[in-house]
Amino acid sequence: MITTSLHNHCNLCDGKNTPEEMIAAAVKAGITDFGFSSHSYACFDMGASVKNEREYIERIKSVIKNNDLPVNLYLGAEEDLFCPVAFREEYDYIIGSVHYVKQGGRIYGVDISAEVLSRCIEESFSSDPAAFYRAYFENVAECARRKPDILGHFDLIRLCGGGIIDFSSHDYIDAAIACIDECLKYDVIAEVNYGGMARGKTLSPYPDEFLLKRIREKNGRVIVSTDCHDVNLIAFGLDEGEKYLKSLGFTSVTVMENGKLVQQPL
């Protein structure tokens, strides 16, 4: 099993458990390097984000300082494109993600529900799903240009987009591949994210298999993430992710080792 887990949400944002509860669960699951990555402050989505970035930083730093369990701990942030962190230099790593699209002065969450996604496409993209996903992928490419350490859940629109977007269409596939090619220019580590599967809403991790194959062809780096919000799913995907990457021809995976993101043979 991969023993690095860096995409985790505690109750300082939209996770269910305290930092201490998550650390204890991680140790029990055999995780050796564990990071907190609460959502960056978003004034328009306070239910999901940290309420105060400074307080979040100090709380996690205190937890790390006082930890006496056999696990290496890290302070990270999941920084949304529209919600940049204010204290970037204090984080051990940044996960850059896109959770929203902005159009016509409106902000829509892309991972809330099929109803919200349908309304977004109808109201702001003239009922054209292709216009929506092109705008979303433009945001993802812009996120990569900011050079986060890790690029989070590349095709998050799969979570609620089934039956709304034709993910098998040539146009969608071409748009997604063009975006991943652009993102890889900035040497970001692509996240193989099991959050959708943990929620029972996707049948495979993000990004989709054809995109992972493209990343492999381009010699891109990947890291496996649980996107954990609940201690009961603390290691979800870490074992399966290792097997999955091997089956796709990857020979290494990114892990955290002594505070550095390094390549580990599979």
Backbone bond lengths (Angstrom), bond angles and torsions (degrees), N, CA, C in turn:
res aa  C-N    CA-C-N  psi(-1)  N-CA   C-N-CA  omega(-1)  CA-C   N-CA-C  phi
1 M - - - 1.471 - - 1.523 111.21 -
2 I 1.311 116.45 138.80 1.460 120.96 170.93 1.525 107.80 -63.55
3 T 1.319 117.64 133.89 1.470 119.84 -175.12 1.526 113.46 -111.80
4 T 1.332 117.09 11.12 1.464 122.26 172.12 1.522 108.87 -99.87
5 S 1.336 117.47 132.36 1.464 122.30 176.66 1.527 108.77 -140.96
6 L 1.328 116.50 109.58 1.468 120.45 -172.76 1.524 114.49 -113.31
7 H 1.337 118.41 -11.49 1.467 120.30 -178.32 1.526 108.32 -106.30
8 N 1.333 115.59 93.93 1.464 121.74 -174.76 1.524 110.91 -141.52
9 H 1.330 114.90 138.85 1.467 121.50 -177.37 1.524 110.39 -120.63
10 C 1.312 115.87 120.79 1.458 121.57 177.62 1.528 109.32 -99.17
11 N 1.323 116.93 -170.96 1.469 120.06 -176.81 1.530 113.82 -77.94
12 L 1.326 117.02 9.04 1.462 119.89 171.76 1.524 110.96 -82.23
13 C 1.347 116.17 -11.14 1.470 120.14 169.28 1.528 107.15 -130.81
14 D 1.326 118.88 -112.49 1.468 119.81 -176.46 1.517 113.51 -109.69
15 G 1.335 117.49 18.30 1.450 120.82 174.92 1.522 111.58 -82.59
16 K 1.315 116.26 165.10 1.466 121.32 -175.50 1.525 113.81 -89.84
17 N 1.328 117.51 -23.44 1.457 120.77 -167.09 1.516 113.15 -119.14
18 T 1.317 115.71 160.45 1.455 121.29 177.84 1.528 109.60 -72.64
19 P 1.328 117.22 160.84 1.473 119.15 175.98 1.521 112.15 -57.14
20 E 1.321 116.64 -41.01 1.456 119.84 -178.60 1.530 111.72 -64.39
21 E 1.320 116.79 -39.84 1.464 120.27 178.12 1.526 110.99 -64.02
22 M 1.317 116.62 -38.15 1.460 120.25 -179.73 1.523 111.29 -69.05
23 I 1.308 116.83 -39.43 1.465 119.96 178.82 1.525 110.18 -63.45
24 A 1.312 117.29 -45.61 1.467 121.12 -179.66 1.526 110.41 -60.38
25 A 1.334 116.68 -42.03 1.466 120.54 179.47 1.527 110.75 -66.91
26 A 1.328 116.50 -37.96 1.463 120.41 179.55 1.521 110.98 -63.39
27 V 1.315 116.67 -44.71 1.461 120.99 179.36 1.526 110.26 -61.58
28 K 1.327 116.50 -44.32 1.464 121.36 179.58 1.523 111.29 -61.21
29 A 1.336 116.51 -33.32 1.473 121.08 -178.98 1.521 113.17 -82.01
30 G 1.324 117.53 -6.45 1.456 120.40 178.65 1.516 114.81 92.41
31 I 1.331 117.32 13.34 1.462 121.37 177.90 1.523 109.11 -77.65
32 T 1.319 116.35 131.48 1.463 121.02 -177.14 1.523 113.25 -101.85
33 D 1.339 116.61 -25.16 1.468 121.54 -178.31 1.520 107.98 -133.02
34 F 1.329 115.74 112.95 1.460 121.30 -169.32 1.531 109.70 -128.40
35 G 1.323 115.71 131.88 1.458 119.76 -179.44 1.512 112.65 -125.70
36 F 1.327 115.78 147.46 1.461 122.48 173.20 1.517 108.63 -95.64
37 S 1.338 116.51 137.25 1.466 120.57 -176.80 1.529 110.09 -139.94
38 S 1.314 116.76 59.75 1.460 119.62 -178.87 1.522 111.12 -60.81
39 H 1.332 115.05 152.25 1.459 120.91 179.00 1.524 110.68 -64.37
40 S 1.320 116.16 136.68 1.463 120.43 178.21 1.530 110.88 -62.48
41 Y 1.310 115.03 154.29 1.471 121.98 -175.70 1.526 111.07 -58.39
42 A 1.341 114.88 125.43 1.472 121.32 178.17 1.519 107.89 -131.10
43 C 1.321 116.52 108.81 1.463 120.41 -176.60 1.522 112.00 -63.12
44 F 1.334 117.17 -22.43 1.468 121.12 -178.23 1.531 112.44 -94.61
45 D 1.349 116.66 -0.05 1.469 120.23 179.64 1.523 109.37 -147.79
46 M 1.307 116.16 62.81 1.458 121.26 -174.95 1.527 112.69 -69.09
47 G 1.313 117.50 -19.59 1.452 119.59 178.39 1.512 112.93 -69.12
48 A 1.335 117.02 -24.49 1.460 121.08 -177.20 1.521 113.09 -103.41
49 S 1.322 118.00 -27.34 1.463 120.42 -170.33 1.524 112.53 -98.49
50 V 1.342 114.80 169.73 1.459 119.18 171.45 1.527 108.20 -63.78
51 K 1.313 115.74 149.62 1.467 119.67 -178.66 1.525 111.68 -85.02
52 N 1.338 115.07 -27.25 1.456 121.15 -179.76 1.526 107.28 -152.48
53 E 1.317 117.16 114.83 1.462 120.25 -174.83 1.523 112.53 -62.54
54 R 1.323 116.78 -41.21 1.462 120.02 -179.14 1.521 111.27 -61.86
55 E 1.324 116.15 -42.29 1.459 120.13 179.17 1.525 111.23 -65.97
56 Y 1.333 116.51 -37.93 1.459 120.40 177.40 1.524 110.26 -61.41
57 I 1.313 117.17 -47.94 1.461 121.34 -179.52 1.522 111.13 -58.57
58 E 1.323 116.88 -48.00 1.454 120.68 -177.18 1.522 111.79 -66.72
59 R 1.328 116.57 -36.56 1.470 120.28 179.25 1.524 110.65 -64.80
60 I 1.321 117.93 -46.72 1.462 120.55 -178.68 1.526 110.79 -70.44
61 K 1.309 117.56 -37.10 1.466 119.55 176.03 1.518 110.91 -60.84
62 S 1.323 116.56 -39.62 1.462 120.78 178.09 1.518 111.14 -65.53
63 V 1.317 116.86 -41.93 1.465 121.21 177.91 1.529 110.24 -61.52
64 I 1.320 116.62 -43.86 1.464 120.93 179.95 1.531 110.39 -63.50
65 K 1.329 116.88 -44.17 1.464 121.79 -178.16 1.522 111.84 -62.77
66 N 1.320 116.22 -38.05 1.462 120.60 -174.75 1.523 113.74 -95.55
67 N 1.321 116.65 4.97 1.461 119.89 -178.67 1.530 110.65 -71.00
68 D 1.321 116.33 134.01 1.464 120.45 177.15 1.523 111.52 -124.68
69 L 1.341 116.41 19.10 1.454 121.45 179.51 1.532 110.23 -98.29
70 P 1.339 117.52 157.15 1.468 121.02 -176.59 1.523 112.98 -77.86
71 V 1.334 116.71 69.86 1.451 122.04 179.23 1.529 108.38 -152.73
72 N 1.328 116.25 140.97 1.457 120.92 174.95 1.523 108.15 -86.79
73 L 1.336 116.89 129.97 1.457 121.84 -174.65 1.525 111.15 -114.41
74 Y 1.346 115.30 148.05 1.458 120.47 -176.59 1.521 110.67 -137.78
75 L 1.306 114.60 149.92 1.465 122.60 176.07 1.522 108.88 -100.50
76 G 1.313 116.42 113.68 1.451 121.42 177.38 1.509 111.09 -127.06
77 A 1.312 115.59 179.86 1.468 121.31 176.36 1.517 108.18 -148.08
78 E 1.332 115.15 142.87 1.459 119.74 169.18 1.524 106.03 -95.98
79 E 1.302 115.17 103.24 1.460 122.50 -173.41 1.521 109.65 -94.49
80 D 1.335 115.90 114.33 1.454 118.81 176.41 1.525 109.90 -75.43
81 L 1.317 115.61 149.62 1.455 121.08 179.29 1.521 111.85 -51.75
82 F 1.335 117.06 -41.02 1.459 120.74 -175.75 1.530 112.92 -90.26
83 C 1.333 117.43 1.77 1.467 120.53 -175.58 1.527 109.76 -136.56
84 P 1.326 118.46 67.97 1.465 120.06 -176.84 1.530 112.31 -64.56
85 V 1.328 115.32 144.70 1.459 119.44 177.42 1.526 109.47 -70.15
86 A 1.317 115.55 154.60 1.465 121.10 -177.88 1.526 112.42 -93.66
87 F 1.339 117.00 -19.76 1.465 120.76 -174.04 1.533 110.27 -126.07
88 R 1.302 115.39 54.32 1.467 121.97 -172.40 1.522 112.41 -53.95
89 E 1.323 117.77 -38.45 1.459 120.83 -174.16 1.529 112.82 -68.48
90 E 1.329 118.21 -13.29 1.465 120.66 -177.43 1.529 113.03 -88.94
91 Y 1.321 117.11 -8.38 1.464 119.88 -176.40 1.526 111.55 -92.08
92 D 1.317 115.27 146.85 1.456 120.69 175.67 1.524 110.99 -74.87
93 Y 1.318 117.34 -26.36 1.462 122.26 178.03 1.527 108.90 -164.04
94 I 1.315 115.29 158.69 1.460 122.76 177.15 1.526 108.90 -124.50
95 I 1.326 115.50 130.94 1.463 121.53 169.21 1.528 106.51 -100.32
96 G 1.304 117.01 116.29 1.461 120.92 178.74 1.516 110.27 -91.45
97 S 1.318 117.27 125.74 1.462 121.17 -176.16 1.519 111.68 -138.11
98 V 1.324 114.87 161.07 1.459 121.64 174.34 1.530 107.77 -121.51
99 H 1.332 115.72 116.68 1.470 121.77 178.65 1.530 112.12 -111.84
100 Y 1.328 117.03 -8.79 1.467 121.14 -172.40 1.523 110.43 -137.52
101 V 1.319 114.76 159.10 1.453 121.42 163.98 1.522 107.72 -123.33
102 K 1.315 115.30 146.28 1.462 121.70 176.16 1.513 108.51 -114.38
103 Q 1.306 116.29 130.46 1.458 119.95 179.26 1.519 108.60 -155.19
104 G 1.322 116.53 129.67 1.457 120.58 177.77 1.510 113.96 59.31
105 G 1.335 116.01 34.98 1.457 120.19 179.47 1.516 113.97 79.03
106 R 1.318 118.56 3.81 1.457 122.24 -179.67 1.525 110.40 -110.76
107 I 1.327 115.62 149.48 1.459 122.07 176.88 1.519 107.96 -118.19
108 Y 1.330 115.86 129.26 1.455 121.09 179.56 1.531 109.08 -123.49
109 G 1.318 116.86 134.77 1.456 120.94 170.50 1.512 109.23 -77.55
110 V 1.338 117.08 132.20 1.466 119.92 -176.05 1.523 112.30 -88.64
111 D 1.331 117.08 -8.39 1.467 120.34 -174.70 1.526 112.98 -121.77
112 I 1.318 116.78 23.53 1.468 120.16 -176.83 1.523 111.67 -87.28
113 S 1.315 116.75 -54.72 1.460 121.38 -179.76 1.522 109.27 -166.41
114 A 1.327 115.34 163.80 1.463 120.08 175.99 1.517 110.38 -64.00
115 E 1.334 116.68 -33.68 1.465 120.92 -179.31 1.527 111.08 -64.46
116 V 1.333 116.12 -44.80 1.467 120.23 179.51 1.523 109.85 -65.45
117 L 1.329 116.67 -41.82 1.464 120.11 -179.68 1.526 111.02 -64.03
118 S 1.316 116.64 -42.66 1.478 120.42 178.49 1.518 111.01 -62.77
119 R 1.328 116.29 -41.52 1.460 120.04 179.60 1.516 111.19 -65.33
120 C 1.318 115.72 -39.75 1.461 120.74 177.43 1.524 110.69 -58.45
121 I 1.329 116.55 -49.67 1.464 121.03 -178.13 1.527 110.97 -64.43
122 E 1.312 116.36 -40.52 1.466 120.43 -179.45 1.523 112.07 -68.54
123 E 1.324 116.42 -47.42 1.466 120.74 -173.38 1.524 113.81 -77.26
124 S 1.322 116.90 -37.04 1.465 119.47 -170.77 1.517 115.34 -116.03
125 F 1.340 117.66 -7.84 1.457 119.77 179.96 1.517 111.72 -130.32
126 S 1.337 116.00 27.73 1.475 122.74 174.63 1.524 112.67 52.13
127 S 1.332 115.53 36.89 1.470 122.61 178.87 1.528 112.75 61.10
128 D 1.329 116.10 28.43 1.463 121.45 -178.24 1.536 109.23 -111.76
129 P 1.327 118.43 100.89 1.470 120.31 -179.68 1.527 112.99 -57.28
130 A 1.342 117.13 -34.75 1.463 119.88 -178.76 1.525 111.08 -64.64
131 A 1.316 116.96 -39.22 1.469 120.03 177.70 1.524 109.96 -63.56
132 F 1.330 115.84 -36.94 1.465 120.06 178.07 1.520 111.64 -65.12
133 Y 1.339 117.53 -52.12 1.464 116.56 -174.37 1.523 111.92 -71.27
134 R 1.328 117.68 -25.66 1.465 117.78 173.80 1.531 110.24 -66.23
135 A 1.336 116.83 -41.55 1.463 120.39 177.39 1.528 110.47 -63.30
136 Y 1.326 116.38 -42.00 1.464 120.30 178.45 1.524 110.61 -60.46
137 F 1.323 117.49 -46.82 1.464 120.31 -178.77 1.534 111.66 -67.28
138 E 1.309 117.59 -31.05 1.466 119.69 173.39 1.528 110.03 -61.51
139 N 1.333 115.79 -39.47 1.465 120.11 177.51 1.528 111.25 -65.41
140 V 1.331 116.46 -41.64 1.458 120.14 179.84 1.532 110.58 -63.11
141 A 1.316 116.89 -41.78 1.464 120.03 177.77 1.521 110.95 -63.46
142 E 1.321 116.76 -40.21 1.465 120.32 177.79 1.519 110.75 -64.88
143 C 1.318 116.45 -36.87 1.464 121.02 176.53 1.524 109.91 -60.61
144 A 1.317 117.67 -44.63 1.468 121.49 179.69 1.525 111.36 -64.15
145 R 1.326 117.21 -35.20 1.473 120.37 -179.59 1.521 111.69 -62.98
146 R 1.303 117.39 -22.52 1.472 120.99 177.00 1.518 111.97 -78.63
147 K 1.333 116.52 -3.61 1.459 124.77 173.97 1.536 113.66 57.67
148 P 1.328 117.05 56.48 1.463 118.35 168.09 1.521 108.58 -67.11
149 D 1.308 117.30 164.48 1.466 119.03 176.52 1.526 110.66 -67.97
150 I 1.328 115.52 -40.70 1.462 122.50 -175.75 1.520 108.48 -128.13
151 L 1.320 116.51 138.60 1.461 121.33 175.57 1.528 108.27 -98.86
152 G 1.329 116.14 113.63 1.455 120.96 -172.78 1.522 114.56 -78.87
153 H 1.325 115.15 150.68 1.490 125.73 174.48 1.532 113.80 14.05
154 F 1.319 115.05 76.11 1.465 123.45 -171.61 1.523 113.17 -49.48
155 D 1.328 117.39 -50.35 1.468 120.93 -176.83 1.531 111.32 -109.71
156 L 1.318 115.95 55.30 1.464 122.26 -179.56 1.529 112.37 -56.54
157 I 1.322 118.07 -24.01 1.466 120.85 -179.32 1.530 112.11 -63.37
158 R 1.323 117.52 -13.11 1.461 119.64 174.69 1.529 112.01 -67.39
159 L 1.329 117.37 -23.89 1.472 120.89 -175.00 1.521 111.73 -58.57
160 C 1.315 117.02 -46.06 1.470 121.31 -176.72 1.519 112.86 -116.82
161 G 1.320 117.48 0.85 1.461 120.06 -170.75 1.506 116.46 -90.46
162 G 1.325 118.83 -3.31 1.452 120.47 178.99 1.520 111.99 -59.99
163 G 1.325 117.25 130.80 1.456 120.84 -177.64 1.515 113.58 84.31
164 I 1.328 117.09 -9.95 1.464 122.59 178.47 1.526 109.62 -108.84
165 I 1.318 115.65 -43.53 1.462 123.10 179.28 1.521 108.29 -112.59
166 D 1.311 116.64 137.96 1.464 121.28 176.42 1.529 108.09 -88.19
167 F 1.320 115.43 93.85 1.457 120.37 -176.26 1.530 113.02 -72.44
168 S 1.326 117.12 -7.89 1.462 120.57 178.53 1.529 112.45 -98.79
169 S 1.330 117.38 -2.60 1.462 119.88 -177.09 1.527 110.84 -70.76
170 H 1.325 115.78 149.70 1.465 120.18 178.51 1.525 110.83 -60.95
171 D 1.314 116.98 -36.77 1.464 120.21 -178.53 1.525 110.84 -64.57
172 Y 1.333 116.22 -44.93 1.467 119.21 178.95 1.519 110.55 -63.63
173 I 1.316 117.06 -47.64 1.463 121.06 -178.50 1.524 110.93 -59.98
174 D 1.324 116.87 -42.97 1.468 120.48 178.50 1.522 111.64 -62.96
175 A 1.334 116.53 -41.94 1.465 120.51 -179.69 1.524 110.90 -65.38
176 A 1.338 116.54 -41.48 1.460 120.67 -179.45 1.524 111.21 -66.81
177 I 1.329 117.09 -42.55 1.464 120.29 179.71 1.525 110.92 -66.09
178 A 1.326 117.12 -41.38 1.466 119.78 177.92 1.521 110.65 -60.67
179 C 1.317 116.35 -37.62 1.462 120.38 -179.98 1.521 111.03 -69.56
180 I 1.333 117.64 -46.15 1.464 118.90 -178.71 1.519 110.45 -63.97
181 D 1.338 117.49 -35.74 1.470 120.11 177.02 1.523 110.59 -62.35
182 E 1.328 116.63 -41.87 1.463 120.71 178.08 1.524 110.82 -64.59
183 C 1.313 117.25 -43.28 1.466 120.91 -178.49 1.523 111.86 -62.69
184 L 1.323 117.11 -39.21 1.459 120.71 -177.35 1.526 112.54 -67.37
185 K 1.317 117.45 -18.39 1.466 120.38 176.38 1.529 111.53 -61.98
186 Y 1.337 116.81 -23.08 1.462 120.96 -174.54 1.525 112.22 -100.62
187 D 1.337 115.81 12.72 1.465 122.72 173.17 1.532 113.01 59.85
188 V 1.318 116.73 29.62 1.459 119.22 176.09 1.529 109.43 -75.87
189 I 1.303 116.14 153.34 1.462 121.98 175.49 1.526 107.02 -90.52
190 A 1.307 116.99 121.67 1.469 120.66 -178.23 1.526 109.82 -79.93
191 E 1.310 114.92 130.73 1.458 120.84 -178.27 1.523 111.21 -86.22
192 V 1.331 116.32 127.47 1.463 122.37 170.83 1.526 105.27 -93.72
193 N 1.329 115.03 98.39 1.460 122.42 -164.65 1.535 110.52 -103.81
194 Y 1.339 115.95 124.42 1.458 122.05 -178.15 1.521 113.65 -97.99
195 G 1.327 117.55 13.75 1.462 120.64 -177.67 1.517 114.12 -62.19
196 G 1.332 117.53 -41.87 1.457 120.85 -179.98 1.514 111.97 -65.19
197 M 1.318 116.58 -39.04 1.464 120.68 177.80 1.523 110.86 -68.58
198 A 1.315 117.49 -38.99 1.465 120.89 178.91 1.519 111.26 -60.56
199 R 1.334 116.19 -32.04 1.463 120.70 179.06 1.526 112.39 -86.48
200 G 1.314 116.62 -2.38 1.455 121.03 -179.62 1.513 113.92 73.11
201 K 1.343 116.97 24.10 1.459 120.64 -174.91 1.523 113.90 -110.70
202 T 1.323 117.88 -13.67 1.464 120.70 175.19 1.526 108.43 -131.79
203 L 1.312 115.52 155.79 1.458 120.66 -178.16 1.521 112.27 -94.99
204 S 1.317 116.86 -8.01 1.461 121.79 179.54 1.521 108.08 -149.01
205 P 1.330 116.97 162.14 1.464 118.94 -179.82 1.520 111.80 -71.89
206 Y 1.318 116.19 166.16 1.464 121.50 168.12 1.537 106.76 -85.15
207 P 1.338 119.04 144.06 1.450 127.08 -9.48 1.529 111.38 -79.00
208 D 1.326 115.76 168.05 1.450 121.64 -177.85 1.537 110.79 -59.46
209 E 1.320 115.64 160.56 1.464 120.86 -173.76 1.526 112.68 -57.25
210 F 1.325 117.87 -40.86 1.471 118.82 -178.22 1.525 111.36 -65.07
211 L 1.324 116.19 -28.03 1.457 120.15 177.95 1.524 111.44 -77.63
212 L 1.311 116.84 -37.21 1.462 119.44 175.67 1.530 110.49 -63.82
213 K 1.308 116.63 -38.69 1.467 119.73 176.83 1.530 110.54 -63.51
214 R 1.317 116.39 -37.22 1.469 120.42 177.60 1.532 110.55 -65.82
215 I 1.321 116.16 -41.96 1.464 120.59 177.78 1.520 110.46 -60.77
216 R 1.323 116.30 -42.66 1.466 120.27 178.02 1.528 110.61 -62.49
217 E 1.342 116.91 -44.54 1.467 121.06 179.64 1.521 111.53 -60.15
218 K 1.346 116.06 -33.67 1.462 121.26 -178.40 1.532 112.54 -90.16
219 N 1.353 115.85 7.31 1.468 121.24 -179.60 1.527 112.43 59.60
220 G 1.326 115.54 34.44 1.455 120.13 176.47 1.515 111.76 -78.00
221 R 1.329 115.30 161.17 1.460 121.18 178.98 1.529 110.26 -96.32
222 V 1.322 116.13 150.04 1.463 121.38 179.28 1.525 109.85 -134.20
223 I 1.332 114.92 153.76 1.460 122.19 174.53 1.519 107.61 -136.37
224 V 1.313 117.56 141.49 1.462 121.80 -179.76 1.523 109.34 -92.30
225 S 1.340 116.27 132.62 1.460 121.54 -177.72 1.521 111.24 -131.53
226 T 1.319 115.20 144.17 1.465 120.71 176.62 1.523 111.93 -84.89
227 D 1.344 117.34 -26.93 1.475 122.05 -170.41 1.531 108.61 50.00
228 C 1.314 114.67 52.11 1.464 121.84 -171.10 1.530 112.50 -78.51
229 H 1.339 115.17 133.17 1.465 122.48 174.21 1.524 111.72 -121.97
230 D 1.340 117.24 2.96 1.456 122.21 -171.04 1.527 108.16 -152.61
231 V 1.328 117.29 127.69 1.465 120.27 -176.29 1.531 112.54 -59.14
232 N 1.314 117.34 -23.91 1.460 119.77 178.68 1.524 112.64 -67.94
233 L 1.339 115.94 -13.47 1.467 121.23 -180.00 1.529 110.56 -121.21
234 I 1.320 115.93 29.04 1.458 121.20 -169.55 1.532 113.79 -60.10
235 A 1.337 117.52 -32.65 1.469 120.13 -178.29 1.520 112.03 -116.70
236 F 1.323 117.00 18.11 1.462 120.48 -175.36 1.531 110.67 -60.73
237 G 1.321 115.81 120.89 1.455 121.12 175.74 1.514 115.38 96.76
238 L 1.318 119.21 -13.98 1.463 119.68 -175.54 1.529 111.54 -67.59
239 D 1.323 116.86 -42.99 1.462 120.24 177.74 1.527 110.75 -72.84
240 E 1.339 115.61 -47.22 1.456 120.26 -179.37 1.522 111.17 -63.58
241 G 1.333 117.05 -37.49 1.454 120.74 -179.15 1.515 112.80 -61.25
242 E 1.317 116.21 -39.04 1.462 120.07 178.02 1.529 110.71 -62.58
243 K 1.324 116.28 -45.57 1.471 120.89 179.62 1.526 110.84 -65.34
244 Y 1.336 115.63 -40.65 1.471 120.90 -177.64 1.522 110.84 -63.55
245 L 1.316 116.95 -45.51 1.459 120.22 -179.58 1.530 111.18 -63.76
246 K 1.314 116.34 -39.58 1.465 119.75 176.59 1.520 110.57 -60.11
247 S 1.336 116.39 -42.29 1.469 120.13 -177.84 1.518 111.81 -65.76
248 L 1.338 117.21 -23.39 1.462 121.44 179.71 1.526 112.48 -92.56
249 G 1.325 116.15 1.18 1.460 119.69 175.57 1.513 115.45 96.39
250 F 1.330 118.60 5.16 1.458 119.93 176.24 1.525 109.27 -71.90
251 T 1.307 116.18 144.42 1.460 121.07 179.69 1.527 112.60 -112.36
252 S 1.334 116.76 -7.23 1.462 119.97 178.25 1.520 109.91 -150.79
253 V 1.320 115.55 162.39 1.456 122.83 178.46 1.519 107.76 -139.28
254 T 1.324 116.74 149.94 1.461 120.65 178.21 1.522 110.08 -81.58
255 V 1.327 115.92 135.89 1.461 122.33 175.43 1.526 108.48 -134.96
256 M 1.324 115.92 166.75 1.463 120.80 174.23 1.515 108.02 -97.54
257 E 1.321 115.98 128.85 1.467 121.52 -178.75 1.520 108.57 -140.67
258 N 1.328 116.24 115.55 1.471 121.28 -178.83 1.522 111.81 53.99
259 G 1.337 115.13 39.56 1.469 120.70 177.11 1.503 115.04 79.67
260 K 1.327 117.94 7.10 1.460 121.59 179.66 1.527 110.20 -120.34
261 L 1.334 115.13 141.91 1.447 120.58 174.61 1.521 108.43 -84.30
262 V 1.329 115.94 113.63 1.462 121.26 -173.90 1.524 109.40 -130.02
263 Q 1.341 115.93 165.53 1.461 121.75 178.48 1.529 110.64 -90.53
264 Q 1.323 114.23 133.97 1.464 121.32 177.79 1.526 108.73 -120.66
265 P 1.329 117.98 128.68 1.476 119.80 178.92 1.528 110.78 -60.07
266 L 1.325 115.32 144.58 1.459 120.63 175.29 1.531 110.15 -90.28
